[in-house]
Structure formats: structure tokens, C-alpha cells
Amino acid sequence: MHSFGTVLAQFRKKRRLSQLTLSLDADVSTRHVSFLETGRARPSRAMIEKLAAALALSPKDKQTLLLAAGFWTVGIPGTTDAATRQLDHAPLGWLTHYHSRSFADYDPMLYATAQRHLPFFWSDILNASHRHDQRISTMLGEAKDFHVTEGFVMPLRRFDGSIHAVSCMAERCDARDPSVRAQANAISMALLRQMELHPGAGINRLA
């Protein structure tokens, strides 16, 4: 999949719009449009909505733009819109950065996924010793640069003994709120049902 900036630039050029014209139509600065296209800035869902409206994108093209930015674009049955907005962001930029930095070598959430059977939030796992570990502290600090401060993981164990996981990430999510926990479970179950319809697609294998 192309980066968000590449997709945005393609849609803009297809409509023969300059960055200045798009910025005026979307009520954002020309500099911000430039930063979005070059990858120096990351879009929020609200920003993508504004850009899609300014570009008069079809629902399908807007979905393409959302997916390029790493946003879940399908409604989650049984959840509120607010909860879906909290947990629907799958930051592709962070995942790429995560792998490039080899954070998987010491990510405590991966270890917890391999050890646990029940779903958990990152904050359920992280403790003072983790935060005092320089490597883990660096990982969490760099995750914040990608607007990731909390996550929810549903471990999955297959009949062949392999371990997989459904994972959601968010910038603002109060894991102490019981309703947020209920919505996180509902979202993960909905994602799992979708993945079961397409075996092997979108489920991370850990072991």
C-alpha cells in the first residue's frame, strides 16, 4: 500500500489542484499540506475528512485515503462511534518504525501475549520496572511520537500451537473505564470475525 502522502498527492494532482488551492479549500495551511504529502506530518481522522471534502472524494476514494493513513474504515457492530474512534487507529507508520527499530526483541507486550490467554491493555502490563528499562522507555517514548500511548491485545492460540494476536492502538484511551474495556473487547471480537472470513489476513503470528 502507498503511503498517505503519496495517495493524497495523487488525488490532488488528479484534480489538477495545487497545494495552495487544496489548503484554502480545506482551511489548513499550505505548509501542513506539504508536510502531509512528504510524511513530515501525520493526519488525524478529522484532517482526512476535511481533505476528502475539499477534494470531493467518493466514499471509496475517501476509504482509500483513510486506509493509507492506517485508520479502520468499517463500522464495528455493537460499539459506539466514540469508542470506535478511540480504538480504530492502526498507525502504519508506527508499525514500520517498530520493526525497523527491532522493538519486538524486548517488547513486554509481546511477552505478555505469549504468556496470557485473556485480552489485556498495555497499561495492565507495564509497571515501574518496565518504565525504568531504557530500551522499553525509548520504545514507549517513540510510540508517543506516532500518537500511540495505549493498546489492547487479544491473544489467539491456534490448534497447531501457534500464537497470534488481534491488537488495537490508541492515542487517548482510559483503560480504567469499564465501558472502554467492554468496547475494546467488542471491537476485537468484530475484527476477529472479519479475519475468520479471510484466514491468515491481518492476524499477527508471534510463535
C-alpha positions in Angstrom: 0.0 0.0 0.0 1.3 3.5 -0.8 2.0 6.0 1.9 -0.7 8.5 2.9 1.3 11.4 1.5 1.7 9.6 -1.9 -2.1 8.8 -2.1 -3.0 12.4 -1.1 -0.7 13.9 -3.7 -2.1 11.5 -6.4 -5.7 12.6 -5.6 -4.7 16.3 -5.5 -2.9 16.1 -8.9 -5.7 14.1 -10.5 -8.0 17.0 -9.7 -5.3 19.5 -11.0 -5.1 21.3 -7.7 -2.1 23.0 -6.3 -1.1 22.5 -2.6 -2.2 26.2 -2.1 -5.6 25.6 -3.6 -6.2 22.5 -1.6 -5.1 24.2 1.6 -7.5 27.0 1.0 -10.4 24.7 0.3 -9.6 22.5 3.3 -8.9 25.5 5.6 -5.4 24.3 6.5 -2.0 25.8 5.9 -0.1 25.1 2.7 2.8 24.1 4.8 0.8 21.4 6.6 -0.5 20.0 3.2 3.2 19.9 2.1 4.2 18.1 5.3 1.4 15.6 5.0 2.5 14.8 1.4 6.1 14.4 2.4 5.4 12.4 5.5 6.7 15.0 7.9 3.3 15.3 9.5 0.7 12.6 10.3 -3.0 13.2 9.6 -5.8 12.9 12.2 -9.1 11.3 11.1 -10.7 14.8 11.3 -8.0 16.2 8.9 -8.6 13.4 6.4 -12.3 14.2 6.5 -11.5 17.8 5.7 -9.2 16.9 2.9 -11.6 14.4 1.4 -14.3 17.0 1.4 -12.1 19.6 -0.2 -11.1 17.1 -2.9 -14.7 15.9 -3.3 -13.6 12.3 -3.0 -16.1 9.5 -3.5 -16.7 7.2 -0.4 -14.4 4.6 -2.0 -11.6 7.1 -2.5 -12.0 8.5 1.0 -11.7 5.0 2.4 -8.5 4.6 0.4 -7.2 7.7 2.0 -8.2 6.6 5.5 -6.6 3.2 4.9 -3.4 4.7 3.7 -3.2 6.7 7.0 -3.8 3.5 8.9 -7.4 4.1 10.0 -10.0 1.3 10.4 -12.8 2.3 7.9 -15.6 -0.2 8.6 -18.2 0.3 11.3 -17.8 -2.0 14.2 -21.1 -3.7 15.1 -22.2 -3.2 18.7 -19.9 -0.4 19.5 -20.4 3.4 19.9 -18.9 5.8 17.4 -16.8 7.4 20.2 -15.3 4.0 21.2 -14.6 3.1 17.6 -12.8 6.4 17.1 -10.7 5.7 20.2 -9.5 2.3 19.1 -9.7 2.2 15.4 -6.4 3.7 14.6 -3.8 1.2 13.4 -0.8 3.5 12.8 1.1 2.0 9.9 3.9 4.5 10.3 4.5 3.3 13.9 4.4 -0.4 12.9 7.0 0.3 10.2 9.2 2.2 12.7 8.6 -0.5 15.3 10.0 -3.2 13.0 12.9 -1.0 11.8 14.0 -0.4 15.4 13.7 -4.2 16.3 11.5 -3.3 19.3 10.0 -6.8 19.1 13.2 -8.1 20.7 12.2 -6.7 24.1 8.6 -5.5 23.8 6.9 -6.6 27.1 3.5 -6.7 25.4 4.7 -9.5 23.1 6.0 -11.5 26.1 2.6 -10.9 27.8 0.8 -12.1 24.7 2.7 -15.3 24.6 2.1 -15.9 28.3 -1.6 -14.9 28.7 -4.9 -16.3 27.5 -7.1 -13.3 28.2 -7.2 -9.9 26.5 -5.3 -7.1 28.2 -4.4 -3.4 27.9 -0.8 -2.2 27.7 -1.3 -0.4 31.0 -2.3 -3.7 32.6 1.2 -5.0 31.8 3.5 -2.0 32.1 5.0 -1.4 35.6 7.7 0.7 37.1 10.5 -1.8 36.2 9.4 -1.6 32.5 9.5 2.2 32.5 12.9 2.2 34.1 14.3 -0.1 31.4 16.0 2.4 29.0 15.1 0.3 25.9 11.4 0.0 26.8 11.2 3.6 27.9 12.7 4.6 24.5 10.1 2.4 22.7 7.2 4.0 24.6 8.6 7.5 24.0 8.9 6.9 20.3 5.4 5.4 20.2 4.1 8.7 21.5 5.7 10.5 18.5 3.2 8.4 16.4 0.3 9.2 18.7 0.3 5.8 20.4 0.0 5.8 24.2 -2.2 2.8 24.9 -3.1 -0.5 23.3 -5.4 -3.5 23.6 -4.3 -7.1 22.8 -6.3 -10.2 22.3 -4.1 -13.3 22.3 -5.1 -16.1 20.0 -3.9 -19.7 20.2 -4.4 -21.9 17.2 -4.8 -25.7 17.2 -1.3 -26.0 15.7 0.2 -24.4 18.8 1.0 -21.1 17.1 0.2 -17.8 18.9 -1.4 -14.9 17.1 -3.0 -11.7 18.3 -5.5 -9.0 17.5 -4.2 -5.7 18.5 -5.7 -2.2 18.7 -3.8 1.0 19.5 -4.9 4.5 20.6 -3.7 7.9 21.5 -6.3 8.7 24.1 -7.9 5.8 25.9 -8.8 5.4 29.6 -8.3 1.7 30.3 -9.7 2.2 33.8 -13.1 2.9 32.4 -15.2 -0.4 32.3 -17.1 0.8 29.2 -13.8 1.3 27.3 -12.8 -2.2 28.2 -16.2 -3.6 27.1 -15.9 -1.7 23.8 -12.3 -2.9 23.2 -13.5 -6.5 23.6 -16.4 -5.9 21.2 -14.1 -4.3 18.6 -11.6 -7.1 18.9 -14.3 -9.7 18.5 -15.7 -8.0 15.5 -12.2 -7.8 13.9 -11.7 -11.4 14.7 -14.9 -12.4 13.0 -13.8 -10.4 9.9 -10.4 -12.2 9.9 -12.0 -15.6 10.3 -13.8 -14.9 7.0 -10.4 -14.2 5.4 -8.0 -16.7 7.1 -4.4 -15.5 7.5 -5.2 -11.9 6.7 -4.4 -9.3 9.3 -3.5 -11.6 12.3 0.0 -11.2 13.6 1.7 -14.5 14.3 4.0 -14.5 17.4 5.2 -18.1 17.6 
